[in-house]
Amino acid sequence: MNPRSTATELAGRLWQAVADGDEHAAVALARRSLADGVGEETLLLEVIAPVQRKVGEEWAADRISVAQEHAATAINERVVAFLAHHRTTEGDRVARRGRVTISCIDGEWHALPARLVTEVLRLRGWQVDHLGAQTPTPHLVAHLHHTNPDAVLLSGSFPTHLPAAHAAITACQAVGVPVLAGGRAFGTDGRHALALGADRWAADARGAAAALDAGLARPLPAAVRQPVDDLPHLTDQEYTLVVRSRSDLVRQTLAGLEVRFPALRGYTRTQREHTAQDIGHIVDHLATALYMDDAEIFTVFLTWTADILTARHVPARSLLAGLDVLAGRLGELPRAVRVIRQGTAALRDRPSPDPGTPA
């Protein structure tokens, strides 16, 4: 049977186990696959990884709940753990190539992508210190002083963590350790990683392995760079002003929406909290777009949010009203207003939903 077909078939069977919440079936599938000669790297990258992507897609389409998404992720993590344990008990005869540290950005709690990279690199002979999710930068740097690895691999899924990634990149390089960045947060082409001064970017685990094999030059230890050294546009202080006024912006935008949509005044406390959280996410992505000077960060988030709302039968047009209110509050910040207007245009240009679906 074609190996690709085998991986596709196995991914379908793993998805069924995950969707059923059947951890034992998922692990048993991995055990049988190994016995049948399927490579561990294939299981990690061509079976588990696509199933995890499907978990996210199913949640976004409102076909599974948040609880089901968490349960599915936990099962996939259990399968990865089984593979790592199986390798340890079987014995690892691969010669060591060097030592690296893999860490999620401070605030990043999607740790499975980093774990997949960790296990692939271990398969290929690297000694890996896996620090997991939400690693504070000071603790990461302290670990580097203790272990002196050949490189740090930083993983991030959400662009709102890019400012924290910037701090981590400059701090690691300041102690002489090169940084390889990866994950959706850094852009599909890695442009955000390069803008933040990372030494390299990799699109996936195999790309990360190739970059390490090619070698990353160690930077000379130096004083930590300031954000403005890499991103001169930050001198206008718009990012700082938006971040510092976040609470006021959320409160004022919510109040403005109540004027435009009086029905909001009848929301329960929980509904108001959820609405405030949604507005907070909008402000956070606006701030990140200002930090990176890249409006696409904002527009992509808005269109994704509109799709999520539509899938949940919530009128996405409320986003346009919220953006209008927010722009009014930030009228003295030209870059912010320009980004908001681009977001508004992206929402208006978004393809119409299916007939009968409120937009």
N, C-alpha and C positions, 0 to 999 in steps of 0.2 A: 504494500500500500504506500502511496506517496506520503512522505513525511509531513508535508503541509496539510494534506487531507487528514492525517492522523491527528495533528495538533488542532485542527478545526473541529474535528469530531470530539476530541477530548474536551475542548473548551465548551462545546455544547452540553456535554454530560456534566462537567463541573458546574456550569451555570444552573442546570437543573437541581443539583445537590444544594447549591448555594441558595437558590430561590426557595427550595423546600426547607431551608434551615437545617439541613442534615449534615452536621460536621463529620460524623463517622463515615458517611458515604463519600464525602469529599476526600478525606484522608485515604480511604480505601482505594479510591480511584487513582490517587497519586502513587500509592504502594504498588498497585497492579501495573501501572504504566512503567514504573522503574523496572519491574520484573520482566516486562515485555521488551525492554531495551530502549525505551524513550529517554532521551537525554534530559538531565536535570535542568540545563539551561533552556531547553525547549519548553519544559513544563513551566519554568518561571516566566519566560518572556512571551511565549506563544500560546499559553493556556491560561495561566493565572492572570497575567496582565490584561489581556483582552476581556476576561470575565469581569475584572474590577472596573474597567472602563464601562462595560455594559451596566454594572451596578449604578454608576453615576448617571448614565443615560436614562435608565428606568426611573430613577428618582426624579430627574428633571422633567420627565414626561408624566409624572404623577401616577405612575403605575406601581410603585412601591413606596412605603412610608419611610420616614426618617429612621424609625426603629428597625425596619427591615434592612435598610441600607447599612446601618451600623452592624447588625447581625451578620449580614453577608460579608462585610469587610473583615469582621472577626474570624469568620470561617476561612477566608482566603489567607489571613495571617496565620491561622493554625496549620494550614497546608504548607505554607512556607517554612514554618517552624519544624514540621515533620521532615521536610526535605533536608534542612540543615542538620537535624538530629541524626537522620539516616546516614548522612555523609560522615558525620563524626564517628558514629559507631562502626561504620564500614572501614574507616581509616582514610586519611588524606595523604596521598603520596605525591601531590603536586609540589614541585620546588617553589619556595617562597621567592617572590619577585621584589618585594618591598613592603612598606607599611603606609597605609593611608587612613585618614579619619573621614567618616561620612556622618553628616549632621544635617538636620532640618534647620531652617532659619528660625530664629527666635519668633514665636507666635505661630509657627506652622505646625499644625497637628495632623496633617495627612502624611503619615510616616511610611506607608506601604511602598510607594515608589522608591524611596531611599533604601528600604529593606531589600527590594528586588535587586537594586544595583549592588548592594552589599554582598548578597549571596552569589551573584554572577562573578564579581571580582574575587571572591574567595575560591570559587571554582577554578578561576584562572591563575590561582597561585598567590594572590595578594593577602597580606595580613591586614585585616580591616577592623578598626575600632568604630563600631556603630553606636552613635550617641542618641539616636532616636529623635522623637518629636520635640519641638519647642525648646531648643537648647539655647540658653542665654549666652550672648557673645562672650562675656567675661569668663564663663565656665569653659567655653570652647577654647579660648586662648590659653587658659590655665592648663588644659589638657595637652595643647600643643607644646607648651614648655616642658611638660613631663615626658612626652613621647617622641617629639621631633619627627613627625611623619614626612614622607616624601611629598604629600599633597593633602589638601582638604577638599572634599567634595560637598558642596552646599546644595541642598534640595529645597525647592519651593514650588507650591502649586498655585498660590494666590498672589496676584500682583500687588495687593495692598501691603505685602511684606517686603517689597523691594527696598524701602528705606532701611529696614533692619538688615537686609542682605548687604546693602552698601556698607553699613558699619562693620559687619562681620568680615567682608572681603578686605577692607582696608586694615582691620585689626590683625587678621591672619598674615597678610603680606608684611605688615610692620614687624612681625617677629620672624620673617624670612621663610614663610611657608606659602607656596603657590596655591591658587584657588581654581578649581574646576567647578563651574556652576551647571545646574541642570534642573529641569522641571518646567511646567507650563508658565510659571510666574515670569520666567526670563524671556518669554516670547518664543514662538515656533521657530524663529531663525536665530535666536540667541542674542538679538540686538541689545536687549536690556542688560544682559550679563556683560557684554563688552562695554556698554556705556558706563557701567558701574566699576569698571576696571578689573574685572575677573581675568585671569590669565588665559583660560580656555572655557569653552562651552561645549556641552555634549547633548545631543537630542535624546539619547537613550542609553541603556546600560552598555550595549556593545560599543557605542560611540565613546563612552567614558573609558572603557577598557582600552580602546585604540589610542585615545589621547594619553593615557598613562603609559602605554607601551612606547609611544613616541617620545615621551619624556617631557616634563614641565620644568623649566628653569627656575631655580630658587631666586626670589627677589632679594635684593640686599636689604637687611634690616634697616628700617628708617622710622622717622616720626610718622604717626598716623596722619594720613591725608584728611583734609576737611572735605565735606560733601561738595562744596563749591569748586574745589580743585578739579573735580571730574565733571561737574554740572554747573557751569557758570551762570546759567539762567536763574539759579536759586538766589542770586543777589537781590532779586526784586522782592523777596520775602513773602510772596503770595502763598507758597506752600505752608510756611510757618504760620501765617495769619489764619489760613483755613483750619489747620490742625488745632490751633489754640482756641478758635471760636467754635469748634465742632458742636459742643453741647448747645450753645445758643442757636446755631444754624439749624440743628434738628428741631429744637423747640419752636423756633420762629417759622420754619417750613411747615411743621404740623399745624400751627395756628393758622397759617395762610391757607392751607388745604381745607380746614374746617369752614372757612369763609366761603370757599368755592364749592365745597361739597358738605352742606349742612348735616347730611346723614352721619358724617364722622363724629358729630357731637353725641350721637347715641351709641357709639362703640363701647363695648365693655372694657374694663381695665386691661384685660389680656389683649384684646384687639388693638387698643391704643399702643400697647407696648410693642406689638409686632410691627405696627405701622412705623413707630419711631425707630425700630431696629432697621427696617427697610430704608428709611431716610438716612440713617447713620451709614449704611453700606454705600449709599450714593455719595455722601460727603467723603467717605474714605477713599473711594475710587477717584473722585475728583481730585483729592489731595495727591494721590499717587500719580495721576496724570500730570499734575503741576510739577511734582518732584522730578519726573522723567521727561517733562516737556513733550509728552506724547498723548495726544487726544484719543488715539485708538484704544488705549487702556480703558477710557471712560465709555466710549461708544460701544465697544464690544460687551462690556458689562451691562450696559443699558439694554441692548437688544437681547442679550441672554436673559436678563430679568423679565423683559416683556414676554419672551417665550414661556418662561416659567409661570408668570401670572396667567397667561392665556390658557396654559395646560390645566391650571387650577380654576378656570372660569372666573377669574378676577379681571375687571376692565383694565387693560394696560394703559388706557388714555390718562389715567390718574398720574402716570409718570410724567407726562408732558406738563400737567399743571404744577406738579412738584418742582420740576426744573425751572419753570417760569418764576415761581416764588423764590427759589434759591438764587436765580440770577439777579432778581431784584435786591436781595440781601447782599450780594457781592458786586454791586454795580461799580465800585471803585477799584476793582481788581480786573484789569483788562484781559489778562491771560485766562483767568477763571471764567469770565463771562464768555470768552471765545470758545473755550472747551465745552461749556454748557450748551452754547448754540449749536456746536457740532453734534453734541449728543441729541439735541432736539431734532436736528435734521436727519440723523440716523434713524430715530424712532419713526419719523414721518415717512421715510423712504423704505421702512421695513415692509416686506411682503405682507399683504392682507391675510388674516387668519381664515380658516375654513368658514364657509357660510354658516351663520347661526352661532358662531363663537364670538362673544363680546370682545371688542378690541379697545 
